Amino acid sequence: VHYEIDTVVPSSASDVFSIDADSGEIRLRGTLDFETVAFYDLHVKATDKGTPPLSGHCKVVLEV
């Protein structure tokens, strides 16, 4: 299964999060400040390696 972050809300935080394409582990690449942004929505897509490939989506909500 291959994981990727489709979108991040707010879009200004798209470089703050990263995801391991193989394990799906989400990590921070920067700092979070609850006074600036209190909620983040990450839309994650998982695609298998079948023929044809199938995919699923989930939403990760982070409250700071």
C-alpha angles and dihedrals in degrees: 000000000000119000128201138165108244100186140353124207116238092039091211087073096057092110094048095074132053132183130208104239093214105039101026092231111157117214137180119246094182143017128285124221116195091200090062101037124004099180133040126188116202119189109205125195123201119194126186125217097241129123104278097020115234124208140197133194136213137178121229114199117199121193115195 
